[in-house]
Every structure is written in structure tokens, then in C-alpha cells.
Amino acid sequence: MSTVSEIAAATPSDIEQHYSRRLTFETDCWDVHEAMRTGNFDFVLLDVRGPKLYETSHVPGAINLPHGKMTVTKMSEWDPETLFVVYCAGPHCNGTDRAAVRLGRLGRKVKVMIGGMTGWADEGFSFAEGSEPGSVK
């Protein structure tokens, strides 16, 4: 018996439940890009890195809002039912987790864009620059 099969695999229904639940917490770069490309942009995309990194390069259409700046007052700029999608530098960064915790504590809906900037680059998607959501560079 291999170390792969030494521990039995989950049942098909447990697999379905696990991955369905996981998708309630996460999205990926492709899905975000496709939603934006097709105009089905029904979420607010937040870049949770610092302003200098954001100005250098960010996902087009993303708003810069580091998790430490997420306050009741700031978040009141959006409808309470708004879905936020957060990203940071990439899989090596826990900024998205911190942002998700902060938004959850503020009673907000949030998904993490897995891969962050690294994933976006890996997909070959364009970036924007500057202090505003900006145009593609």
C-alpha cells in the first residue's frame, strides 16, 4: 500500500461537500478576469497590499485597501450585501487571509482570489499602474 492510499479517500459526497464549501471562500484569477471581461463585475475587487506596491502594479479595476484600513466607516461606502474579492502578492502572502478575517468581523461577504498577483501574472493577464484603478499597462 502506498502512502497515497494508506489513508482512505473521502467518499464522493464528502468530496462534493468539501470542495463546494471551499468555493464559498475562494475564487481564482481566471474567474475574476472572465467576470470583468464579460462585464459581469458583481463584486468589488480589493488589492490589500500597501499603496506603493499597488501604484507599481495592480489588477485593473482593483481598489487599494490594505486590511488595516478596513473600518466600519470605510466599509460603509458600500452596500452591506456587497461581495468583496481580495488579493495580495501571491500564495506566499497572508494579506488576503487578514483582509478576509477583518471583513468577516465587519459583517461583510468576502472571497479570496487565490494566487494573487503571482497567479494573475501566471495567467498572462495585464496589469495597471498608478494610484487609481487605472488603465492596463
Short mmCIF file of the C-alpha atoms (twelve columns), coordinates in Angstrom:
data_MODEL
# 
_entry.id   MODEL 
# 
loop_
_atom_site.group_PDB 
_atom_site.id 
_atom_site.type_symbol 
_atom_site.label_atom_id 
_atom_site.label_alt_id 
_atom_site.label_comp_id 
_atom_site.label_asym_id 
_atom_site.label_seq_id 
_atom_site.Cartn_x 
_atom_site.Cartn_y 
_atom_site.Cartn_z 
_atom_site.pdbx_PDB_model_num 
ATOM 1   C CA . MET A 1   0.000   0.000  0.000   1 
ATOM 2   C CA . SER A 2   1.386   3.401  -0.964  1 
ATOM 3   C CA . THR A 3   1.485   6.446  1.284   1 
ATOM 4   C CA . VAL A 4   -1.113  7.915  -1.104  1 
ATOM 5   C CA . SER A 5   -3.692  5.210  -0.465  1 
ATOM 6   C CA . GLU A 6   -2.667  4.388  3.118   1 
ATOM 7   C CA . ILE A 7   -5.358  6.811  4.324   1 
ATOM 8   C CA . ALA A 8   -8.627  6.106  2.559   1 
ATOM 9   C CA . ALA A 9   -10.001 8.715  0.170   1 
ATOM 10  C CA . ALA A 10  -13.119 10.603 1.158   1 
ATOM 11  C CA . THR A 11  -16.497 9.445  -0.018  1 
ATOM 12  C CA . PRO A 12  -17.855 11.092 -3.173  1 
ATOM 13  C CA . SER A 13  -20.466 13.017 -1.165  1 
ATOM 14  C CA . ASP A 14  -17.809 14.224 1.321   1 
ATOM 15  C CA . ILE A 15  -15.648 15.318 -1.617  1 
ATOM 16  C CA . GLU A 16  -18.537 17.258 -3.132  1 
ATOM 17  C CA . GLN A 17  -19.355 18.933 0.185   1 
ATOM 18  C CA . HIS A 18  -15.730 19.825 0.908   1 
ATOM 19  C CA . TYR A 19  -14.990 21.420 -2.450  1 
ATOM 20  C CA . SER A 20  -18.364 23.126 -2.695  1 
ATOM 21  C CA . ARG A 21  -17.709 24.700 0.696   1 
ATOM 22  C CA . ARG A 22  -14.191 25.699 -0.338  1 
ATOM 23  C CA . LEU A 23  -15.592 27.584 -3.337  1 
ATOM 24  C CA . THR A 24  -17.673 29.723 -0.963  1 
ATOM 25  C CA . PHE A 25  -14.374 31.102 0.396   1 
ATOM 26  C CA . GLU A 26  -12.258 31.305 -2.763  1 
ATOM 27  C CA . THR A 27  -12.247 32.305 -6.384  1 
ATOM 28  C CA . ASP A 28  -9.378  32.329 -8.843  1 
ATOM 29  C CA . CYS A 29  -7.709  34.764 -11.195 1 
ATOM 30  C CA . TRP A 30  -9.349  33.264 -14.273 1 
ATOM 31  C CA . ASP A 31  -12.870 33.655 -12.869 1 
ATOM 32  C CA . VAL A 32  -12.205 37.245 -11.764 1 
ATOM 33  C CA . HIS A 33  -10.746 38.123 -15.171 1 
ATOM 34  C CA . GLU A 34  -13.645 36.459 -17.011 1 
ATOM 35  C CA . ALA A 35  -16.229 38.319 -14.889 1 
ATOM 36  C CA . MET A 36  -14.511 41.604 -15.653 1 
ATOM 37  C CA . ARG A 37  -14.070 40.783 -19.366 1 
ATOM 38  C CA . THR A 38  -17.750 39.931 -19.797 1 
ATOM 39  C CA . GLY A 39  -18.998 42.891 -17.748 1 
ATOM 40  C CA . ASN A 40  -20.411 40.629 -15.056 1 
ATOM 41  C CA . PHE A 41  -18.488 42.512 -12.399 1 
ATOM 42  C CA . ASP A 42  -20.797 41.877 -9.413  1 
ATOM 43  C CA . PHE A 43  -18.137 42.275 -6.726  1 
ATOM 44  C CA . VAL A 44  -15.610 44.836 -5.527  1 
ATOM 45  C CA . LEU A 45  -12.005 43.821 -6.135  1 
ATOM 46  C CA . LEU A 46  -9.652  44.924 -3.355  1 
ATOM 47  C CA . ASP A 47  -5.868  44.924 -3.557  1 
ATOM 48  C CA . VAL A 48  -4.865  44.628 0.098   1 
ATOM 49  C CA . ARG A 49  -1.157  45.364 -0.382  1 
ATOM 50  C CA . GLY A 50  0.451   48.665 0.563   1 
ATOM 51  C CA . PRO A 51  -0.064  51.766 -1.608  1 
ATOM 52  C CA . LYS A 52  3.466   51.753 -3.083  1 
ATOM 53  C CA . LEU A 53  3.123   48.178 -4.348  1 
ATOM 54  C CA . TYR A 54  -0.345  48.984 -5.689  1 
ATOM 55  C CA . GLU A 55  0.942   52.043 -7.578  1 
ATOM 56  C CA . THR A 56  3.706   49.980 -9.167  1 
ATOM 57  C CA . SER A 57  1.328   47.320 -10.482 1 
ATOM 58  C CA . HIS A 58  -2.156  46.031 -9.730  1 
ATOM 59  C CA . VAL A 59  -5.055  44.157 -11.276 1 
ATOM 60  C CA . PRO A 60  -7.024  46.572 -13.482 1 
ATOM 61  C CA . GLY A 61  -10.169 47.746 -11.718 1 
ATOM 62  C CA . ALA A 62  -8.899  46.865 -8.239  1 
ATOM 63  C CA . ILE A 63  -9.185  49.378 -5.414  1 
ATOM 64  C CA . ASN A 64  -6.292  49.619 -2.976  1 
ATOM 65  C CA . LEU A 65  -7.450  48.989 0.582   1 
ATOM 66  C CA . PRO A 66  -4.954  47.357 2.961   1 
ATOM 67  C CA . HIS A 67  -6.629  45.261 5.660   1 
ATOM 68  C CA . GLY A 68  -5.565  47.705 8.380   1 
ATOM 69  C CA . LYS A 69  -7.634  50.425 6.689   1 
ATOM 70  C CA . MET A 70  -10.822 48.350 6.633   1 
ATOM 71  C CA . THR A 71  -13.011 50.070 9.201   1 
ATOM 72  C CA . VAL A 72  -16.743 50.319 9.785   1 
ATOM 73  C CA . THR A 73  -16.653 53.865 8.411   1 
ATOM 74  C CA . LYS A 74  -14.655 52.955 5.303   1 
ATOM 75  C CA . MET A 75  -16.726 49.867 4.523   1 
ATOM 76  C CA . SER A 76  -19.976 51.844 4.892   1 
ATOM 77  C CA . GLU A 77  -19.150 53.300 1.453   1 
ATOM 78  C CA . TRP A 78  -20.534 50.026 0.017   1 
ATOM 79  C CA . ASP A 79  -23.907 48.349 0.348   1 
ATOM 80  C CA . PRO A 80  -23.924 45.792 3.201   1 
ATOM 81  C CA . GLU A 81  -24.591 42.963 0.710   1 
ATOM 82  C CA . THR A 82  -21.524 43.759 -1.428  1 
ATOM 83  C CA . LEU A 83  -19.251 40.834 -2.187  1 
ATOM 84  C CA . PHE A 84  -15.570 41.730 -1.846  1 
ATOM 85  C CA . VAL A 85  -12.810 39.799 -3.589  1 
ATOM 86  C CA . VAL A 86  -9.405  40.348 -2.013  1 
ATOM 87  C CA . TYR A 87  -5.900  39.629 -3.257  1 
ATOM 88  C CA . CYS A 88  -2.317  40.354 -2.293  1 
ATOM 89  C CA . ALA A 89  1.110   39.440 -3.665  1 
ATOM 90  C CA . GLY A 90  0.553   35.712 -4.044  1 
ATOM 91  C CA . PRO A 91  0.481   32.371 -2.264  1 
ATOM 92  C CA . HIS A 92  3.403   33.421 -0.059  1 
ATOM 93  C CA . CYS A 93  1.411   36.356 1.399   1 
ATOM 94  C CA . ASN A 94  -1.221  36.155 4.152   1 
ATOM 95  C CA . GLY A 95  -2.636  39.619 3.478   1 
ATOM 96  C CA . THR A 96  -5.740  38.109 1.898   1 
ATOM 97  C CA . ASP A 97  -6.362  35.995 4.976   1 
ATOM 98  C CA . ARG A 98  -6.009  39.033 7.225   1 
ATOM 99  C CA . ALA A 99  -8.354  41.013 4.976   1 
ATOM 100 C CA . ALA A 100 -10.904 38.188 4.938   1 
ATOM 101 C CA . VAL A 101 -10.826 37.996 8.740   1 
ATOM 102 C CA . ARG A 102 -11.227 41.764 9.020   1 
ATOM 103 C CA . LEU A 103 -14.113 41.874 6.546   1 
ATOM 104 C CA . GLY A 104 -15.801 38.919 8.239   1 
ATOM 105 C CA . ARG A 105 -15.571 40.679 11.598  1 
ATOM 106 C CA . LEU A 106 -17.161 43.715 9.961   1 
ATOM 107 C CA . GLY A 107 -20.064 41.560 8.778   1 
ATOM 108 C CA . ARG A 108 -19.016 41.650 5.110   1 
ATOM 109 C CA . LYS A 109 -19.034 38.958 2.429   1 
ATOM 110 C CA . VAL A 110 -15.611 38.118 1.055   1 
ATOM 111 C CA . LYS A 111 -13.789 35.683 -1.187  1 
ATOM 112 C CA . VAL A 112 -10.042 35.347 -1.607  1 
ATOM 113 C CA . MET A 113 -8.630  35.443 -5.136  1 
ATOM 114 C CA . ILE A 114 -6.183  32.575 -4.840  1 
ATOM 115 C CA . GLY A 115 -2.832  33.200 -6.470  1 
ATOM 116 C CA . GLY A 116 -2.972  36.976 -6.071  1 
ATOM 117 C CA . MET A 117 -0.584  38.980 -8.244  1 
ATOM 118 C CA . THR A 118 1.520   35.881 -8.904  1 
ATOM 119 C CA . GLY A 119 -1.490  33.956 -10.186 1 
ATOM 120 C CA . TRP A 120 -2.622  36.902 -12.299 1 
ATOM 121 C CA . ALA A 121 0.819   37.076 -13.913 1 
ATOM 122 C CA . ASP A 122 0.923   33.292 -14.402 1 
ATOM 123 C CA . GLU A 123 -2.339  33.525 -16.367 1 
ATOM 124 C CA . GLY A 124 -0.748  36.169 -18.627 1 
ATOM 125 C CA . PHE A 125 -3.283  38.862 -17.725 1 
ATOM 126 C CA . SER A 126 -2.448  42.578 -17.990 1 
ATOM 127 C CA . PHE A 127 -1.710  44.858 -15.058 1 
ATOM 128 C CA . ALA A 128 -2.467  48.518 -14.361 1 
ATOM 129 C CA . GLU A 129 -0.309  51.077 -12.597 1 
ATOM 130 C CA . GLY A 130 -0.836  54.273 -10.638 1 
ATOM 131 C CA . SER A 131 -2.805  55.250 -7.569  1 
ATOM 132 C CA . GLU A 132 -6.244  54.711 -9.145  1 
ATOM 133 C CA . PRO A 133 -7.815  51.504 -10.513 1 
ATOM 134 C CA . GLY A 134 -6.210  52.694 -13.752 1 
ATOM 135 C CA . SER A 135 -5.720  51.579 -17.289 1 
ATOM 136 C CA . VAL A 136 -3.929  48.500 -18.483 1 
ATOM 137 C CA . LYS A 137 -0.184  48.810 -18.950 1 
# 
